[in-house]
């Protein structure tokens, strides 16, 4: 995608789309009047400041999109220039907002371009005064009014979460996400018909208006096969999405899919489970292979320390041998049998352990 400056004074920007973008998976809305483009860099004028005071942002590839009403910016893509405070309210996320005034039925918070946002009386902290800073989640209530709450939902915009269906009607399925108004999964956002009482892994997003929150089970729309900016061996955040004949598919750093091969996983994983793993390899077809074990010899170094620690905790003796199952070894140490054998071999050469037919023994100074 390229955005070219047409007339900076009038803020007229044009967009040329050179590739597919993940649909609707945007977290920030910047009104068009506050956007400027110059020499390939994108600028956002902080709301409530003079036009001469501008704020620079860096964007991740394919994480922004120009619409008539403003610039849609993907999750985790904003990097404000140091020392400049830019007021951007994030619907569907927790924000820190200033109390503008107190009224009989609650408190009004400063929502910047969104205007004053009501925090109902039942959620106003005791002793709250005008000028106080409050952390609040922004969403639309049952009457479609933008409202604030101090409650923390089970998921926010940009999150993957496993949520339970509490009702289904012709419009869609409604999920319990910890707020008075249930979270809607529209019928056209359901990969398959959803049923009351069951839990599903969903992605929480904003619609194209940037004001309404919804959920979807069509994860392919939000996490394409494109690579995230990672290196082989890098530690990454994973969310397990589903299982296939090959292994477990996971979302990497909330951006794209990767694969954990079944023969390298020694524990039961569930959809929605959040774990940490490593980038095993970046394939030529653009896909990412993952591992729960640190790749390379570093994992052997860590495994050696783990084996010695477990031996010490068990009186210097472990009834584990080369014939022990991969599941037993993983249960004891948390890594694969292959890594175990490499680490034990290194410990044996260093004369730190003794290998016997009935188990593994730690060598002490007394020995």
For each residue, the residues with C-beta under 8 A, 3 or more apart:
1: 15 16 17 18 19 21 62 64 65
2: 15 16 18
3: 13 14 15 16 37 42 66
4: 13 14 16 37
5: 8 13 36 37 38
6: 12 13 14
7: 10 11 12
8: 5 11 36 37 38
9:
10: 7
11: 7 8 32 33 35 36
12: 6 7
13: 3 4 5 6 32 35 37 66
14: 3 4 6
15: 1 2 3 65 66
16: 1 2 3 4
17: 1 21
18: 1 2
19: 1 62
20: 224
21: 1 17 62 65
22: 25 62 74 221 222 223 224
23: 221 222
24: 205 206 207 208 221 222
25: 22 74 75 158 203 205 221 222
26: 29 65 72 73 74 75 205 206 210
27: 73 74 75 76 77 90 92 93 157 158 206
28: 72 73 74 77 78 88 90
29: 26 69 70 71 72 73 88 91 206 210
30: 34 35 44 70 71 73 88
31: 34 35 69 70 113
32: 11 13 35 68 69 70 71
33: 11 45
34: 30 31 44 45 46 47 70
35: 11 13 30 31 32 42 43 44 45 70 71
36: 5 8 11 42 43 44 45 54
37: 3 4 5 8 13 40 41 42 43
38: 5 8 41 43
39:
40: 37
41: 37 38 56
42: 3 35 36 37 57 59 64 71
43: 35 36 37 38 54 55 56 57
44: 30 34 35 36 54 55 57 71 86 88
45: 33 34 35 36 49 51 53 54 55
46: 34 49 53 54 55 84 85 86 87
47: 34 86 87 88 112 113
48: 87 112
49: 45 46 53
50: 53
51: 45 54
52:
53: 45 46 49 50 84
54: 36 43 44 45 46 51
55: 43 44 45 46 80 81 84 86
56: 41 43 80 81
57: 42 43 44 73 77 78 79 80 81
58: 77 79
59: 42 63 64 73 74 77
60: 63 74 76 77 229 255
61: 229
62: 1 19 21 22 74 226
63: 59 60 73 74 75 77
64: 1 42 59 71 72 73 74 77
65: 1 15 21 26 71 72
66: 3 13 15 71 72
67: 70 71 72 208
68: 32
69: 29 31 32 209 210
70: 29 30 31 32 34 35 67 210
71: 29 30 32 35 42 44 64 65 66 67
72: 26 28 29 64 65 66 67 210
73: 26 27 28 29 30 57 59 63 64 77 78
74: 22 25 26 27 28 59 60 62 63 64 77
75: 25 26 27 63 157 158 254
76: 27 60 158 254
77: 27 28 57 58 59 60 63 64 73 74
78: 28 57 73 88
79: 57 58
80: 55 56 57 84 85 86
81: 55 56 57 84
82:
83:
84: 46 53 55 80 81
85: 46 80
86: 44 46 47 55 80
87: 46 47 48 112
88: 28 29 30 44 47 78 112
89: 95 97 111 112 113 114 138
90: 27 28 93 95 138 157
91: 29 114 138 139 146 157 206 210 211 213
92: 27 137 138 139 156 157 158 204 206 213
93: 27 90 137 138 156 157 158
94: 135 136 137 152 156
95: 89 90 135 136 137 138
96: 133 134 135
97: 89 109 110 111 117 133 134 135 136 148
98: 109 110 131 132 133 134
99: 102 107 108 109 110 128 129 130 131 132 133 134
100: 107 108 109 110 116 130
101: 107 108 130
102: 99 106 107 108 124 128 129 130
103: 106 107 108
104: 121
105: 118 120 121
106: 102 103 118 119 120 121 123 124
107: 99 100 101 102 103 118 119 121 124 128 134
108: 99 100 101 102 103 116 117 118 119
109: 97 98 99 100 116 117 118 119 134 136 148
110: 97 98 99 100 116 117
111: 89 97 114 115 116 117 138 146
112: 47 48 87 88 89
113: 31 47 89
114: 89 91 111 117 138 146
115: 111
116: 100 108 109 110 111
117: 97 108 109 110 111 114 136 138 146 147 148
118: 105 106 107 108 109 145 147 148
119: 106 107 108 109 123 124 134 136 147 148 149 150
120: 105 106 123 124 147 149
121: 104 105 106 107 124
122:
123: 106 119 120 148 149 150 151
124: 102 106 107 119 120 121 128
125: 128 132 134 150
126:
127:
128: 99 102 107 124 125 132 134
129: 99 102 132
130: 99 100 101 102
131: 98 99
132: 98 99 125 128 129
133: 96 97 98 99
134: 96 97 98 99 107 109 119 125 128 148 150
135: 94 95 96 97 150
136: 94 95 97 109 117 119 148 149 150
137: 92 93 94 95 148 149 150 151 152 153 156 179
138: 89 90 91 92 93 95 111 114 117 146 147 148
139: 91 92 146 147 149 153 179 181 213
140: 144 145 146 147 181 211 212 213
141: 144 145 147 180 181
142: 180 181
143:
144: 140 141 212
145: 118 140 141
146: 91 111 114 117 138 139 140 211
147: 117 118 119 120 138 139 140 141
148: 97 109 117 118 119 123 134 136 137 138
149: 119 120 123 136 137 139 179
150: 119 123 125 134 135 136 137
151: 123 137 178 179
152: 94 137 178
153: 137 139 156 177 178 179 183
154: 161 163 176 177 178
155: 159 160 161 163 177 183 202 204 215
156: 92 93 94 137 153 159 204
157: 27 75 90 91 92 93 204 205 206 213
158: 25 27 75 76 92 93 204 205 254
159: 155 156 203 204 254
160: 155 201 202 203 204 219 239 241 251 254 272
161: 154 155 177 201 202 204 272
162: 199 200 201 202 271 272
163: 154 155 175 176 177 183 199 200 202 215
164: 175 176 197 198 199
165: 168 173 174 175 185 194 195 196 197 198 199 200
166: 174 175 176 182 196
167: 173 174 182 196
168: 165 172 173 174 194 195 196
169: 172 174
170: 187
171: 184 186 187
172: 168 169 184 185 186 187 189 190 194
173: 165 167 168 184 185 190 194 196
174: 165 166 167 168 169 182 183 184 185
175: 163 164 165 166 182 183 184 185 200 202 215
176: 154 163 164 166 182 183
177: 153 154 155 161 163 182 183 204
178: 151 152 153 154
179: 137 139 149 151 153 182 183
180: 141 142
181: 139 140 141 142
182: 166 167 174 175 176 177 179
183: 153 155 163 174 175 176 177 179 202 204 213 214 215
184: 171 172 173 174 175 214 215
185: 165 172 173 174 175 189 190 194 200 202 214 215 216 217
186: 171 172 189 190 214 216
187: 170 171 172 190
188:
189: 172 185 186 214 215 216 217 218
190: 172 173 185 186 187 193 194 216 217 218
191: 217 218 219
192: 217
193: 190
194: 165 168 172 173 185 190 198 200 217
195: 165 168 198
196: 165 166 167 168 173
197: 164 165
198: 164 165 194 195
199: 162 163 164 165
200: 162 163 165 175 185 194 217
201: 160 161 162 217 219 241 242 271 272
202: 155 160 161 162 163 175 183 185 215 216 217
203: 25 159 160 215 216 217 219 222 223
204: 92 155 156 157 158 159 160 161 177 183 213 214 215
205: 24 25 26 157 158 213 214 215 216 222
206: 24 26 27 29 91 92 157 209 210 211 212 213 214
207: 24 210 211 212 213 214
208: 24 67
209: 69 206 212
210: 26 29 69 70 72 91 206 207
211: 91 140 146 206 207
212: 140 144 206 207 209
213: 91 92 139 140 157 183 204 205 206 207
214: 183 184 185 186 189 204 205 206 207
215: 155 163 175 183 184 185 189 202 203 204 205
216: 185 186 189 190 202 203 205 219 221 222
217: 185 189 190 191 192 194 200 201 202 203
218: 189 190 191 221 222
219: 160 191 201 203 216 222 223 241 251
220: 223 224
221: 22 23 24 25 216 218
222: 22 23 24 25 203 205 216 218 219
223: 22 203 219 220 251 255 256 257
224: 20 22 220 256 257
225: 256 257 286 287
226: 62 255 256 286
227: 230 256 282 286 288
228: 236 252 253 255 256 288
229: 60 61
230: 227 234 236 252 253 279 282 288
231: 234 279
232: 279 280 281 282 295
233: 278 279 294 295 296 298
234: 230 231 278 279
235: 276 277 278 294
236: 228 230 252 253 258 276 277 278 279 290
237: 252 253 254 274 276
238: 250 251 252 258 260 274 275 276 277 290
239: 160 250 251 254 272 273 274
240: 248 249 250 269 270 271 272 273 274 275
241: 160 201 219 249 250 251 257 271
242: 201 248 249 271
243: 247 248 249 262 269 271
244: 247 248 249
245: 262
246: 259 261 262
247: 243 244 259 260 261 262 263 264 265
248: 240 242 243 244 259 260 262 265 269
249: 240 241 242 243 244 257 258 259 260
250: 238 239 240 241 257 258 259 260 277 290
251: 160 219 223 238 239 241 254 255 256 257 258
252: 228 230 236 237 238 255 256 257 258 279 288 290
253: 228 230 236 237 256
254: 75 76 158 159 160 237 239 251
255: 60 223 226 228 251 252
256: 223 224 225 226 227 228 251 252 253 288
257: 223 224 225 241 249 250 251 252 287 288
258: 236 238 249 250 251 252 279 287 288 289 290
259: 246 247 248 249 250 287 288 289 290
260: 238 247 248 249 250 264 265 269 277 290 291 292
261: 246 247 264 265 289
262: 243 245 246 247 248 265
263: 247
264: 247 260 261 291 292 293 336
265: 247 248 260 261 262 269 292
266: 326 327 329 330 331 336
267: 292 330
268:
269: 240 243 248 260 265 273 275
270: 240 273
271: 162 201 240 241 242 243
272: 160 161 162 201 239 240
273: 239 240 269 270
274: 237 238 239 240
275: 238 240 269 292
276: 235 236 237 238
277: 235 236 238 250 260 290 291 292
278: 233 234 235 236 290 291 292 293 294 295
279: 230 231 232 233 234 236 252 258 282 288 289 290 291 295
280: 232 289 290 291 295
281: 232 288 289
282: 227 230 232 279 288 289
283: 286 287 288 289
284:
285:
286: 225 226 227 283
287: 225 257 258 259 283
288: 227 228 230 252 256 257 258 259 279 281 282 283
289: 258 259 261 279 280 281 282 283
290: 236 238 250 252 258 259 260 277 278 279 280
291: 260 264 277 278 279 280 294 295
292: 260 264 265 267 275 277 278
293: 264 278 299 335 336 339
294: 233 235 278 291 298 299 302
295: 232 233 278 279 280 291 298 299
296: 233 299
297: 300 301
298: 233 294 295 301 302
299: 293 294 295 296 302 303 335 339
300: 297 303 304 339 342 343 346
301: 297 298 304 305
302: 294 298 299 305 306
303: 299 300 306 307 333 335 339 340 342 343
304: 300 301 307 308 343 346 347
305: 301 302 308 309
306: 302 303 309 310 333 334 335 343
307: 303 304 310 311 333 340 343 344 347 353 360
308: 304 305 311 312 347 352 353 362
309: 305 306 312 313
310: 306 307 313 314 318 332 333
311: 307 308 314 316 317 318 353 360 361 362
312: 308 309 316 362
313: 309 310
314: 310 311 317 318
315:
316: 311 312 361 362 364
317: 311 314 359 360 361 362
318: 310 311 314 332 359 360
319: 358 359
320: 324 328 329 332 359 360
321: 324 357 358 359 360
322: 341
323:
324: 320 321 328 329 337
325: 328 329 337
326: 266 329 330 336 337
327: 266 330 331
328: 320 324 325 331 332
329: 266 320 324 325 326 332 333 335 336 337 340
330: 266 267 326 327 333 334 335 336 337
331: 266 327 328
332: 310 318 320 328 329
333: 303 306 307 310 329 330 340
334: 306 330
335: 293 299 303 306 329 330 339 340
336: 264 266 293 326 329 330 339 340
337: 324 325 326 329 330 340 341
338: 341 342
339: 293 299 300 303 335 336 342 343
340: 303 307 329 333 335 336 337 343 344
341: 322 337 338 344 345
342: 300 303 338 339 345 346
343: 300 303 304 306 307 339 340 346 347
344: 307 340 341 347 348 353 355 360
345: 341 342 348 349
346: 300 304 342 343 349 350
347: 304 307 308 343 344 350 352 353
348: 344 345 351 352 353 354 355
349: 345 346
350: 346 347
351: 348 363
352: 308 347 348 362 363
353: 307 308 311 344 347 348 360 361 362 363
354: 348 360 361 362 363 367
355: 344 348 360 361
356: 359 360 361
357: 321
358: 319 321
359: 317 318 319 320 321 356
360: 307 311 317 318 320 321 344 353 354 355 356
361: 311 316 317 353 354 355 356
362: 308 311 312 316 317 352 353 354
363: 351 352 353 354 367
364: 316 367
365:
366:
367: 354 363 364
